[in-house]
Amino acid sequence: MNVQNNNDRAEWLQGPPAVCSVKPGEARTPWRLVLLGAPGVGKGTQADLLHQRLGACHLSTGDVFRAAGSRSDCDQTPAMRAAVEYMRRGALVPDLTVWEMVRERSGCIGCRGGFLLDGFPRTLVQAEALKQYMETEHLALTAVVDYELPLEEIVARLSGRRTCEKCRSVFHVSSLPSGDQAPCPRCGGKLYQREDDRPESIAVRLEAYRRSTAPLIQFYKNLGLLVSVAATGSPDEICDRTIAALESAVAARS
Ligand code: AMP
């Protein structure tokens, strides 16, 4: 099954009044998923693969802040400028700013194509805000996938991660023939290390995860929505495992 659409996610990445170039097809039962897991566990890669298989859009709050960070200062609201500064330090952006940003893009939450939320919610306050909003709109999450990986592997993945300036593809230095200095194997563009993947930011991000995001596992377990998936093996293996786990969770409920 491959239901990828060519949606550029303009409504999500740029916010209103931007509109997506192609709307995702209306799914009969849209997948509305939250992807949880520590930074570096591979949620972004999985969201891209799941998008190809399930059709739902990859909605990453980190992508919105990075897109804002690459705009000129005068094109940013003061709240967004402050949010980008938190991101650069590896700290969490305040809940109110994050929720206002998501609320502004609520069309993506209600989209009939479904969604794959990556990096949101990240605190109990954000999870409650999403739950209340979805209840008001008579929407329901299909499931919450929690990707599990040992801490040492998370640190190794984050510190070796490189992103292409041009096509945004993500690689690990260990997979590149000339290591750190290699050009992008996909388009030849320059690879760079995300500012928040530097050692000093990694420590801050992992601590923020432990303190603020890990409690969401219990929150969603209590709601009967949690599906745990081991994030070991190749991206395709993890994606197959995710879809099998989701299908069996959905079947068990019906
Ligand atoms: P990510 O790409 O999901 O790792 O996010 C990159 C950075 O953006 C995080 O380290 C935070 O600084 C910020 N960020 C993204 N999503 C959120 C969120 N839901 N709550 C608070 N900060 C966030």
py3Dmol code that shows the C-alpha trace and the ligand (Angstrom):
import py3Dmol

protein = """\
ATOM      1  CA  MET A   1       0.000   0.000   0.000  1.00  0.00           C
ATOM      2  CA  ASN A   2       1.436   3.374  -0.973  1.00  0.00           C
ATOM      3  CA  VAL A   3      -0.876   6.330  -0.623  1.00  0.00           C
ATOM      4  CA  GLN A   4       1.635   9.182  -0.616  1.00  0.00           C
ATOM      5  CA  ASN A   5       0.276  12.527  -1.736  1.00  0.00           C
ATOM      6  CA  ASN A   6       2.257  15.518  -2.899  1.00  0.00           C
ATOM      7  CA  ASN A   7       0.967  17.855  -0.273  1.00  0.00           C
ATOM      8  CA  ASP A   8       3.582  20.512   0.532  1.00  0.00           C
ATOM      9  CA  ARG A   9       2.088  20.971   4.063  1.00  0.00           C
ATOM     10  CA  ALA A  10       2.001  24.748   3.521  1.00  0.00           C
ATOM     11  CA  GLU A  11      -0.903  25.158   5.983  1.00  0.00           C
ATOM     12  CA  TRP A  12       1.149  23.503   8.692  1.00  0.00           C
ATOM     13  CA  LEU A  13       4.632  24.855   7.937  1.00  0.00           C
ATOM     14  CA  GLN A  14       3.665  28.455   7.136  1.00  0.00           C
ATOM     15  CA  GLY A  15       0.378  28.799   9.050  1.00  0.00           C
ATOM     16  CA  PRO A  16      -2.611  30.780   7.804  1.00  0.00           C
ATOM     17  CA  PRO A  17      -3.313  32.229   5.283  1.00  0.00           C
ATOM     18  CA  ALA A  18      -1.140  29.658   3.398  1.00  0.00           C
ATOM     19  CA  VAL A  19      -3.040  26.732   1.892  1.00  0.00           C
ATOM     20  CA  CYS A  20      -1.687  23.322   0.912  1.00  0.00           C
ATOM     21  CA  SER A  21      -0.961  22.852  -2.801  1.00  0.00           C
ATOM     22  CA  VAL A  22      -2.668  19.453  -2.778  1.00  0.00           C
ATOM     23  CA  LYS A  23      -5.088  18.445  -0.040  1.00  0.00           C
ATOM     24  CA  PRO A  24      -4.611  14.889   1.234  1.00  0.00           C
ATOM     25  CA  GLY A  25      -7.280  12.551  -0.109  1.00  0.00           C
ATOM     26  CA  GLU A  26     -10.234  12.053   2.238  1.00  0.00           C
ATOM     27  CA  ALA A  27      -9.524   8.799   4.052  1.00  0.00           C
ATOM     28  CA  ARG A  28     -12.553   6.696   5.071  1.00  0.00           C
ATOM     29  CA  THR A  29     -11.030   6.236   8.507  1.00  0.00           C
ATOM     30  CA  PRO A  30      -8.212   8.776   8.761  1.00  0.00           C
ATOM     31  CA  TRP A  31      -5.220   7.843  10.877  1.00  0.00           C
ATOM     32  CA  ARG A  32      -4.848  10.400  13.646  1.00  0.00           C
ATOM     33  CA  LEU A  33      -1.631   9.489  15.395  1.00  0.00           C
ATOM     34  CA  VAL A  34       0.743  11.007  17.932  1.00  0.00           C
ATOM     35  CA  LEU A  35       4.352   9.799  17.716  1.00  0.00           C
ATOM     36  CA  LEU A  36       6.169   9.800  21.063  1.00  0.00           C
ATOM     37  CA  GLY A  37       9.766   8.939  21.889  1.00  0.00           C
ATOM     38  CA  ALA A  38      12.951  10.679  22.993  1.00  0.00           C
ATOM     39  CA  PRO A  39      14.667  13.096  20.594  1.00  0.00           C
ATOM     40  CA  GLY A  40      16.757  11.096  18.122  1.00  0.00           C
ATOM     41  CA  VAL A  41      14.649   7.966  18.294  1.00  0.00           C
ATOM     42  CA  GLY A  42      13.689   8.427  14.636  1.00  0.00           C
ATOM     43  CA  LYS A  43      10.158   9.860  14.877  1.00  0.00           C
ATOM     44  CA  GLY A  44      10.707  12.170  11.877  1.00  0.00           C
ATOM     45  CA  THR A  45      11.964   9.327   9.669  1.00  0.00           C
ATOM     46  CA  GLN A  46       9.069   7.129  10.748  1.00  0.00           C
ATOM     47  CA  ALA A  47       6.573   9.942  10.170  1.00  0.00           C
ATOM     48  CA  ASP A  48       7.826  10.294   6.576  1.00  0.00           C
ATOM     49  CA  LEU A  49       7.553   6.529   5.986  1.00  0.00           C
ATOM     50  CA  LEU A  50       4.150   6.306   7.666  1.00  0.00           C
ATOM     51  CA  HIS A  51       2.985   9.238   5.533  1.00  0.00           C
ATOM     52  CA  GLN A  52       3.857   7.210   2.416  1.00  0.00           C
ATOM     53  CA  ARG A  53       1.996   4.170   3.701  1.00  0.00           C
ATOM     54  CA  LEU A  54      -1.007   5.745   5.463  1.00  0.00           C
ATOM     55  CA  GLY A  55      -1.430   9.034   3.593  1.00  0.00           C
ATOM     56  CA  ALA A  56      -1.754  11.201   6.714  1.00  0.00           C
ATOM     57  CA  CYS A  57       0.384  14.367   6.837  1.00  0.00           C
ATOM     58  CA  HIS A  58       3.567  14.606   8.904  1.00  0.00           C
ATOM     59  CA  LEU A  59       2.967  17.493  11.313  1.00  0.00           C
ATOM     60  CA  SER A  60       6.156  18.352  13.194  1.00  0.00           C
ATOM     61  CA  THR A  61       6.167  21.336  15.573  1.00  0.00           C
ATOM     62  CA  GLY A  62      10.001  21.360  15.363  1.00  0.00           C
ATOM     63  CA  ASP A  63       9.689  21.819  11.558  1.00  0.00           C
ATOM     64  CA  VAL A  64       7.466  24.866  12.110  1.00  0.00           C
ATOM     65  CA  PHE A  65      10.004  26.448  14.484  1.00  0.00           C
ATOM     66  CA  ARG A  66      12.902  25.638  12.129  1.00  0.00           C
ATOM     67  CA  ALA A  67      10.986  27.128   9.162  1.00  0.00           C
ATOM     68  CA  ALA A  68      10.347  30.270  11.262  1.00  0.00           C
ATOM     69  CA  GLY A  69      14.038  30.397  12.223  1.00  0.00           C
ATOM     70  CA  SER A  70      15.092  30.501   8.587  1.00  0.00           C
ATOM     71  CA  ARG A  71      12.837  33.533   7.865  1.00  0.00           C
ATOM     72  CA  SER A  72      14.142  37.073   8.255  1.00  0.00           C
ATOM     73  CA  ASP A  73      13.637  38.690  11.662  1.00  0.00           C
ATOM     74  CA  CYS A  74      10.998  41.130  10.428  1.00  0.00           C
ATOM     75  CA  ASP A  75       8.865  38.243   9.073  1.00  0.00           C
ATOM     76  CA  GLN A  76       8.567  36.727  12.554  1.00  0.00           C
ATOM     77  CA  THR A  77       6.136  37.559  15.334  1.00  0.00           C
ATOM     78  CA  PRO A  78       7.836  38.345  18.689  1.00  0.00           C
ATOM     79  CA  ALA A  79       6.437  35.031  20.093  1.00  0.00           C
ATOM     80  CA  MET A  80       7.934  33.075  17.198  1.00  0.00           C
ATOM     81  CA  ARG A  81      11.293  34.883  17.559  1.00  0.00           C
ATOM     82  CA  ALA A  82      11.353  33.905  21.244  1.00  0.00           C
ATOM     83  CA  ALA A  83      10.347  30.314  20.364  1.00  0.00           C
ATOM     84  CA  VAL A  84      13.257  30.005  17.917  1.00  0.00           C
ATOM     85  CA  GLU A  85      15.631  31.172  20.655  1.00  0.00           C
ATOM     86  CA  TYR A  86      14.371  28.425  23.028  1.00  0.00           C
ATOM     87  CA  MET A  87      14.827  25.887  20.240  1.00  0.00           C
ATOM     88  CA  ARG A  88      18.432  26.957  19.578  1.00  0.00           C
ATOM     89  CA  ARG A  89      19.270  26.287  23.223  1.00  0.00           C
ATOM     90  CA  GLY A  90      17.558  22.892  23.111  1.00  0.00           C
ATOM     91  CA  ALA A  91      14.969  24.054  25.681  1.00  0.00           C
ATOM     92  CA  LEU A  92      11.237  23.503  25.349  1.00  0.00           C
ATOM     93  CA  VAL A  93       9.209  26.376  23.911  1.00  0.00           C
ATOM     94  CA  PRO A  94       6.575  27.570  26.475  1.00  0.00           C
ATOM     95  CA  ASP A  95       3.277  25.657  26.320  1.00  0.00           C
ATOM     96  CA  LEU A  96       1.181  28.714  25.541  1.00  0.00           C
ATOM     97  CA  THR A  97       3.274  29.645  22.483  1.00  0.00           C
ATOM     98  CA  VAL A  98       3.221  26.056  21.220  1.00  0.00           C
ATOM     99  CA  TRP A  99      -0.522  25.680  21.730  1.00  0.00           C
ATOM    100  CA  GLU A 100      -1.297  29.020  20.007  1.00  0.00           C
ATOM    101  CA  MET A 101       0.828  27.907  17.071  1.00  0.00           C
ATOM    102  CA  VAL A 102      -0.982  24.531  16.840  1.00  0.00           C
ATOM    103  CA  ARG A 103      -4.420  26.138  17.397  1.00  0.00           C
ATOM    104  CA  GLU A 104      -3.722  28.504  14.488  1.00  0.00           C
ATOM    105  CA  ARG A 105      -3.193  25.382  12.364  1.00  0.00           C
ATOM    106  CA  SER A 106      -6.244  23.513  13.675  1.00  0.00           C
ATOM    107  CA  GLY A 107      -7.367  22.886  10.074  1.00  0.00           C
ATOM    108  CA  CYS A 108      -4.574  20.273   9.939  1.00  0.00           C
ATOM    109  CA  ILE A 109      -5.926  18.564  13.083  1.00  0.00           C
ATOM    110  CA  GLY A 110      -9.425  18.345  11.580  1.00  0.00           C
ATOM    111  CA  CYS A 111      -8.160  17.427   8.080  1.00  0.00           C
ATOM    112  CA  ARG A 112     -10.014  14.420   6.603  1.00  0.00           C
ATOM    113  CA  GLY A 113      -6.652  12.981   5.507  1.00  0.00           C
ATOM    114  CA  GLY A 114      -5.601  12.458   9.151  1.00  0.00           C
ATOM    115  CA  PHE A 115      -2.289  13.451  10.746  1.00  0.00           C
ATOM    116  CA  LEU A 116       0.951  12.163  12.247  1.00  0.00           C
ATOM    117  CA  LEU A 117       1.918  14.504  15.063  1.00  0.00           C
ATOM    118  CA  ASP A 118       5.675  14.491  15.667  1.00  0.00           C
ATOM    119  CA  GLY A 119       7.108  16.485  18.594  1.00  0.00           C
ATOM    120  CA  PHE A 120       3.680  17.530  19.873  1.00  0.00           C
ATOM    121  CA  PRO A 121       2.353  17.151  22.520  1.00  0.00           C
ATOM    122  CA  ARG A 122       5.512  17.306  24.593  1.00  0.00           C
ATOM    123  CA  THR A 123       4.088  18.153  28.014  1.00  0.00           C
ATOM    124  CA  LEU A 124       0.986  17.145  29.969  1.00  0.00           C
ATOM    125  CA  VAL A 125      -0.394  20.677  29.529  1.00  0.00           C
ATOM    126  CA  GLN A 126      -0.101  20.329  25.737  1.00  0.00           C
ATOM    127  CA  ALA A 127      -1.614  16.809  25.813  1.00  0.00           C
ATOM    128  CA  GLU A 128      -4.606  18.083  27.822  1.00  0.00           C
ATOM    129  CA  ALA A 129      -5.066  21.019  25.444  1.00  0.00           C
ATOM    130  CA  LEU A 130      -5.061  18.679  22.428  1.00  0.00           C
ATOM    131  CA  LYS A 131      -7.464  16.249  24.124  1.00  0.00           C
ATOM    132  CA  GLN A 132      -9.931  18.986  25.030  1.00  0.00           C
ATOM    133  CA  TYR A 133      -9.737  20.531  21.576  1.00  0.00           C
ATOM    134  CA  MET A 134     -10.314  17.193  19.843  1.00  0.00           C
ATOM    135  CA  GLU A 135     -13.232  16.350  22.115  1.00  0.00           C
ATOM    136  CA  THR A 136     -14.861  19.697  21.321  1.00  0.00           C
ATOM    137  CA  GLU A 137     -14.425  19.003  17.611  1.00  0.00           C
ATOM    138  CA  HIS A 138     -15.679  15.379  17.955  1.00  0.00           C
ATOM    139  CA  LEU A 139     -12.351  14.046  16.759  1.00  0.00           C
ATOM    140  CA  ALA A 140     -10.502  11.095  18.267  1.00  0.00           C
ATOM    141  CA  LEU A 141      -6.893   9.956  18.228  1.00  0.00           C
ATOM    142  CA  THR A 142      -6.481   6.527  16.611  1.00  0.00           C
ATOM    143  CA  ALA A 143      -3.413   5.718  18.737  1.00  0.00           C
ATOM    144  CA  VAL A 144      -0.225   7.063  20.273  1.00  0.00           C
ATOM    145  CA  VAL A 145       2.948   5.298  19.178  1.00  0.00           C
ATOM    146  CA  ASP A 146       5.789   5.291  21.699  1.00  0.00           C
ATOM    147  CA  TYR A 147       9.167   4.497  20.102  1.00  0.00           C
ATOM    148  CA  GLU A 148      11.547   2.849  22.571  1.00  0.00           C
ATOM    149  CA  LEU A 149      15.369   2.902  22.335  1.00  0.00           C
ATOM    150  CA  PRO A 150      18.226   2.651  24.911  1.00  0.00           C
ATOM    151  CA  LEU A 151      19.752   5.999  25.944  1.00  0.00           C
ATOM    152  CA  GLU A 152      23.299   5.273  24.591  1.00  0.00           C
ATOM    153  CA  GLU A 153      21.875   4.627  21.147  1.00  0.00           C
ATOM    154  CA  ILE A 154      19.805   7.821  21.271  1.00  0.00           C
ATOM    155  CA  VAL A 155      22.908   9.933  22.019  1.00  0.00           C
ATOM    156  CA  ALA A 156      24.881   8.225  19.212  1.00  0.00           C
ATOM    157  CA  ARG A 157      22.054   8.827  16.737  1.00  0.00           C
ATOM    158  CA  LEU A 158      21.636  12.505  17.659  1.00  0.00           C
ATOM    159  CA  SER A 159      25.305  13.442  17.622  1.00  0.00           C
ATOM    160  CA  GLY A 160      25.880  11.758  14.219  1.00  0.00           C
ATOM    161  CA  ARG A 161      22.762  13.174  12.548  1.00  0.00           C
ATOM    162  CA  ARG A 162      23.270  15.453   9.528  1.00  0.00           C
ATOM    163  CA  THR A 163      20.631  17.238   7.428  1.00  0.00           C
ATOM    164  CA  CYS A 164      20.879  18.376   3.804  1.00  0.00           C
ATOM    165  CA  GLU A 165      20.538  22.167   3.388  1.00  0.00           C
ATOM    166  CA  LYS A 166      18.848  21.667   0.020  1.00  0.00           C
ATOM    167  CA  CYS A 167      16.524  18.620   0.080  1.00  0.00           C
ATOM    168  CA  ARG A 168      16.192  18.314   3.917  1.00  0.00           C
ATOM    169  CA  SER A 169      17.082  14.589   3.830  1.00  0.00           C
ATOM    170  CA  VAL A 170      18.549  13.276   7.090  1.00  0.00           C
ATOM    171  CA  PHE A 171      21.584  10.937   7.301  1.00  0.00           C
ATOM    172  CA  HIS A 172      23.875   9.488   9.941  1.00  0.00           C
ATOM    173  CA  VAL A 173      27.618  10.191   9.517  1.00  0.00           C
ATOM    174  CA  SER A 174      28.373   6.467   9.864  1.00  0.00           C
ATOM    175  CA  SER A 175      26.405   5.803   6.643  1.00  0.00           C
ATOM    176  CA  LEU A 176      28.275   8.461   4.609  1.00  0.00           C
ATOM    177  CA  PRO A 177      31.338   7.379   2.597  1.00  0.00           C
ATOM    178  CA  SER A 178      33.472  10.420   3.551  1.00  0.00           C
ATOM    179  CA  GLY A 179      31.943  10.930   6.983  1.00  0.00           C
ATOM    180  CA  ASP A 180      31.357  14.465   8.197  1.00  0.00           C
ATOM    181  CA  GLN A 181      32.524  16.214   5.020  1.00  0.00           C
ATOM    182  CA  ALA A 182      30.369  14.215   2.590  1.00  0.00           C
ATOM    183  CA  PRO A 183      27.879  15.928   0.279  1.00  0.00           C
ATOM    184  CA  CYS A 184      24.230  14.833   0.384  1.00  0.00           C
ATOM    185  CA  PRO A 185      24.033  11.373  -1.268  1.00  0.00           C
ATOM    186  CA  ARG A 186      20.595  12.294  -2.653  1.00  0.00           C
ATOM    187  CA  CYS A 187      21.115  15.739  -4.224  1.00  0.00           C
ATOM    188  CA  GLY A 188      24.786  16.712  -3.640  1.00  0.00           C
ATOM    189  CA  GLY A 189      23.739  19.548  -1.280  1.00  0.00           C
ATOM    190  CA  LYS A 190      25.747  20.575   1.783  1.00  0.00           C
ATOM    191  CA  LEU A 191      25.106  18.606   4.968  1.00  0.00           C
ATOM    192  CA  TYR A 192      24.964  20.379   8.315  1.00  0.00           C
ATOM    193  CA  GLN A 193      24.501  19.488  11.945  1.00  0.00           C
ATOM    194  CA  ARG A 194      21.369  20.918  13.575  1.00  0.00           C
ATOM    195  CA  GLU A 195      22.346  23.470  16.220  1.00  0.00           C
ATOM    196  CA  ASP A 196      20.328  21.535  18.806  1.00  0.00           C
ATOM    197  CA  ASP A 197      22.162  18.272  17.966  1.00  0.00           C
ATOM    198  CA  ARG A 198      25.414  19.650  19.482  1.00  0.00           C
ATOM    199  CA  PRO A 199      26.456  17.910  22.743  1.00  0.00           C
ATOM    200  CA  GLU A 200      25.481  20.803  25.068  1.00  0.00           C
ATOM    201  CA  SER A 201      21.956  20.978  23.565  1.00  0.00           C
ATOM    202  CA  ILE A 202      21.519  17.190  23.468  1.00  0.00           C
ATOM    203  CA  ALA A 203      21.900  17.016  27.259  1.00  0.00           C
ATOM    204  CA  VAL A 204      19.284  19.770  27.734  1.00  0.00           C
ATOM    205  CA  ARG A 205      16.855  18.090  25.316  1.00  0.00           C
ATOM    206  CA  LEU A 206      17.155  14.651  26.911  1.00  0.00           C
ATOM    207  CA  GLU A 207      16.568  16.138  30.351  1.00  0.00           C
ATOM    208  CA  ALA A 208      13.509  18.029  29.047  1.00  0.00           C
ATOM    209  CA  TYR A 209      12.244  14.746  27.588  1.00  0.00           C
ATOM    210  CA  ARG A 210      12.741  12.861  30.852  1.00  0.00           C
ATOM    211  CA  ARG A 211      11.048  15.556  32.909  1.00  0.00           C
ATOM    212  CA  SER A 212       8.235  16.747  30.636  1.00  0.00           C
ATOM    213  CA  THR A 213       7.527  14.262  27.865  1.00  0.00           C
ATOM    214  CA  ALA A 214       8.070  10.823  29.426  1.00  0.00           C
ATOM    215  CA  PRO A 215       4.981  11.320  31.708  1.00  0.00           C
ATOM    216  CA  LEU A 216       2.860  11.367  28.533  1.00  0.00           C
ATOM    217  CA  ILE A 217       3.457   7.613  28.183  1.00  0.00           C
ATOM    218  CA  GLN A 218       1.369   6.973  31.307  1.00  0.00           C
ATOM    219  CA  PHE A 219      -1.176   9.635  30.295  1.00  0.00           C
ATOM    220  CA  TYR A 220      -1.907   7.880  26.989  1.00  0.00           C
ATOM    221  CA  LYS A 221      -1.655   4.401  28.544  1.00  0.00           C
ATOM    222  CA  ASN A 222      -4.465   5.415  30.934  1.00  0.00           C
ATOM    223  CA  LEU A 223      -6.535   6.477  27.917  1.00  0.00           C
ATOM    224  CA  GLY A 224      -5.990   3.063  26.285  1.00  0.00           C
ATOM    225  CA  LEU A 225      -4.235   4.645  23.305  1.00  0.00           C
ATOM    226  CA  LEU A 226      -0.578   3.670  23.826  1.00  0.00           C
ATOM    227  CA  VAL A 227       1.152   1.379  21.329  1.00  0.00           C
ATOM    228  CA  SER A 228       4.836   0.682  22.184  1.00  0.00           C
ATOM    229  CA  VAL A 229       7.232  -0.078  19.338  1.00  0.00           C
ATOM    230  CA  ALA A 230      10.954  -0.992  19.541  1.00  0.00           C
ATOM    231  CA  ALA A 231      12.911   1.566  17.468  1.00  0.00           C
ATOM    232  CA  THR A 232      15.725  -0.856  16.607  1.00  0.00           C
ATOM    233  CA  GLY A 233      16.595  -2.111  13.129  1.00  0.00           C
ATOM    234  CA  SER A 234      16.287  -0.376   9.762  1.00  0.00           C
ATOM    235  CA  PRO A 235      13.736   2.410   9.204  1.00  0.00           C
ATOM    236  CA  ASP A 236      11.655   0.087   6.974  1.00  0.00           C
ATOM    237  CA  GLU A 237      11.654  -2.654   9.608  1.00  0.00           C
ATOM    238  CA  ILE A 238      10.532  -0.169  12.265  1.00  0.00           C
ATOM    239  CA  CYS A 239       7.803   1.136   9.965  1.00  0.00           C
ATOM    240  CA  ASP A 240       6.518  -2.417   9.242  1.00  0.00           C
ATOM    241  CA  ARG A 241       6.536  -3.101  12.981  1.00  0.00           C
ATOM    242  CA  THR A 242       4.620   0.137  13.640  1.00  0.00           C
ATOM    243  CA  ILE A 243       1.906  -0.647  11.110  1.00  0.00           C
ATOM    244  CA  ALA A 244       1.512  -4.218  12.404  1.00  0.00           C
ATOM    245  CA  ALA A 245       1.240  -2.925  15.989  1.00  0.00           C
ATOM    246  CA  LEU A 246      -1.288  -0.250  14.980  1.00  0.00           C
ATOM    247  CA  GLU A 247      -3.420  -2.695  13.024  1.00  0.00           C
ATOM    248  CA  SER A 248      -3.547  -5.141  15.895  1.00  0.00           C
ATOM    249  CA  ALA A 249      -4.362  -2.357  18.405  1.00  0.00           C
ATOM    250  CA  VAL A 250      -7.212  -1.120  16.204  1.00  0.00           C
ATOM    251  CA  ALA A 251      -8.495  -4.693  15.619  1.00  0.00           C
ATOM    252  CA  ALA A 252      -8.405  -5.426  19.367  1.00  0.00           C
ATOM    253  CA  ARG A 253     -10.647  -2.426  20.004  1.00  0.00           C
ATOM    254  CA  SER A 254     -13.345  -3.326  17.474  1.00  0.00           C
TER     255      SER A 254
END
"""
ligand_1 = """\
23
AMP
P 12.091 18.479 17.317
O 12.387 18.684 15.879
O 10.741 17.864 17.558
O 13.196 17.766 18.053
O 11.974 19.950 17.974
C 13.071 20.837 17.965
C 12.907 21.858 19.078
O 11.719 22.648 18.858
C 12.726 21.293 20.476
O 13.974 20.958 21.078
C 12.036 22.456 21.182
O 12.945 23.502 21.448
C 11.089 22.965 20.100
N 9.793 22.249 20.157
C 9.243 21.506 19.161
N 8.053 21.044 19.516
C 7.822 21.488 20.785
C 6.759 21.313 21.724
N 5.687 20.589 21.419
N 6.876 21.914 22.930
C 7.945 22.668 23.256
N 8.996 22.854 22.418
C 8.942 22.273 21.193
"""
view = py3Dmol.view(width=600, height=400)
view.addModel(protein, "pdb")
view.setStyle({"model": 0}, {"cartoon": {"style": "trace"}})
view.addModel(ligand_1, "xyz")
view.setStyle({"model": 1}, {"stick": {}})
view.zoomTo()
view.show()
